[in-house]
Amino acid sequence: MILAIYCCGGHGKEVQFLANRINEVESRWNEILFVDDNPNYFLIKNKVLTLEEIKAKYNSDECEFVIASGEPYVLKKLSNKVLDSNYRLTNLVAPDAIIDSVLQTGQGYIIQKQVVIACDVKIGRSSCVNFSSILHHDVSIGNYCFIASRSTICGNAVINNGTYVGAGSIIRDEIMIGSNCIIGMGSVVTKDVPDNSVVYGNPAKVIKSNSNQRVFQ
């Protein structure tokens, strides 16, 4: 089996690092390669293929994908592109992650090194829980979410589709965070957050609307 890491920026390098660690333990892939449709921007030194080149070279039985972006908009766009091309999204889970139980709700999620996940957690399609984050009991993470490093999501919190949680953020228990939100790094969220909101601070407050639904400009 071949693993295609779709996106060749810095997060792609981190996902390659994770995939290599997984391969040392499980020997899941014969080859790990990179895919990007923009040959003018990538940080990877390896040869990079476009999706069309992948389709010409490998069928869906011999190649599976993971999306390596920190931008929820891109996670959704590329996930749909892969699935529309009849390829499969695969989950990457670090061998040293401590996990009680994940109630899988979608393919293609990434759980990075030193993550701790308690019981009955849901993680949606192509979402990422990055280094050293903690998800407590009954947390629900929607599709195309990015939980940046050292975030803490307390019990029964819900994070809806397309939301970005910045590094070192803390989400209080029982909190509902809407779709397409941005939680600024280091924020402490103590109240529900409506859809399309950008919040920041301790306690976190809405500072503007995420009108274009993008994290990185």
N, C-alpha and C positions, 0 to 999 in steps of 0.2 A: 504494500500500500504506500502511496505517496501523500505527503501532507503539503498542501499549498497554503502558505501564509499570505493572505491578501492584505496588502498595504506595506509599504517599505520605509516608513518613517521610524522614529525612535521606538515607538511601542512595538513595531514589528521586530526590532532587535530583541526586545524583552521577551516577546512570545517565542522567538527562535531559541533563546536561552532556556525557557521553560520546556519547549518541545525536546530539546537535546537531553535535559534531565529526565524527562519521561521515557525517552528512548533508551537511556542507560538502564532503566529498571524493567521496562516492558518490551522493548524492541518492537514498537508498534509500526514504524515506518521504515521502508527501505531507502527513502530519499525525502529530504525536507527542502522545499524550494519556495521562492518568493514570486508573488504575482502583483503587478501594479499596471494600471492602464495609463499612467503618466510617466513616461520614461525620463522626463526632465526633472523629476523630484523624487529622490529616494536616498536613504542613508545607508543602504545595504551594499556591501562590496560584492556579494554573490551575483551571479547572472539572474536577471529578473525577466520573467515572461509576462506577457499580457494574457488576459482571460481567453482571448481568441486563439492564442498560441497554445494554451493549455487544452482547449477544446479540440484543437487539431491533432494534438499529440497523445492525450490520455482520455480514456472513457470514464464514465462515472463509477465503474467497478474497481478502478485502480487508483483513483485520486479523490481525496476528501479535503475540505477547506475549513479554515478558521479565519475570522476577520480580526485584524490587528490594528484597530483604531481606537483612540480615546474620544472620538467625536460621535455622539449618538446618531446624528444625521447620516454619517458615513456608514456606521454599523448597519443601519436599516437599509440604506441604498445598496450596499454591496452584498448583504445577506440575500436580499430579494434577487439580485443579479445572479448569484450563485445558484439559488434554488430554481430560478426560471431557466437556467442552463442544465437542469436535471442533475446537479452534483449535490453531494451531501455535506452538511455542516457537522463538524465533530466537536466534542467537548475535550478541553485540555484541563487536567486537574493535577496540580503539583503533588509529587509523591510525599512531601512533608506537610501538606495541608492536613489539619485536624478536622474531621467532618463526622458529625453524628448522622445526619440524614438530610439529603437534598431531594425534594420532591420535584423532579425535573419537569419543567413546563415548556422547554424549548431546546432545540439543538444549538450547538455552537458556543456555549458559554465557556469562559476561562476563569479558573480559580488559581491564583498565583501562589508563590512560595510563602509559607508561614501564615497563611490565612487560617482562621478558626471559624467553623460554622457549627452552630448548635443544632438542636433537633427541629425537624419539620420545616425547613427553610425552602422557599421556592425561588428558582432563578430562571428567568426567561431567555428567549432566543438571543444569541450573540451578545449577551451581557458579560461584563468583566468585573471580577472582584480582585483588586490588585493587592500587591505585597502587604502582608501583615495586618490586613483588615479583619474585623470581628463582626460576624452576623449572629445575633442572639436568636432565641427560640421563636419560631413562627414568623420570621421575617419573610416578606414577599418582595422580590425584585422583579420588575417587569422586563419586557423585551428591550433590547438596545440601550441598556443602562451601563454606565461606567462608574464603578465605585473605586475612587483613587486610594492610594496607599495609606495605611494606618487610620482608616475610617472605622468608626464604631456605630453599628446600627442596632439599637436596642429592641427588646422583644415586641413582637406584634406590629412593628412598624411596616408600612407599605410604601414602596417607591414605584411609581408608575412609569410607563413606557417612555424611553428616550430621555431619561434624566441623568445628569452628571453630578456626582457628589465629589467635591474637591478633597484633596489630601488632608488627613487629620481631622475631618469633620466628625461630629457626634450628633446622631439622630436619636432623640428621646423615644422611649417606648410609647406605643399606641399612636404614633404620629402618622399622618397620611400626607405624602408628598405627591403632587400632581404630575402629569405628563409634561415632558419637554421643559423641565426645570433645570436651573443651575444652582448648586449649593457651593458658595465660595469656600476656598480652602480654609480650614481651621474654624469653620462655623459651628455653632451649637444651636441645633434646631429644636425648639421647645413647643412650637405651635404648628398646626397644619399649614401646608404651603399649596396655594392654588396653582392650577395649570399655567404653564408658560411664564413662570416667575423666576427672577434672579434674586437670590437671597444671600446675605452675608452678615457676619458678625456674631457676637455673643452677648445677648441672645440674637439669633439671626432675624433680620427684618427684610421685607421685600424692598429692593432698591430700584428695580425697573422691570419692564416686561421683556421676556426673551422673544421678541417679535419675529426675528428671523430663524429662531430655533437652532442656533449654532453656538457652540462653546468657543471655538477658536476662530477668530476673524482672519 
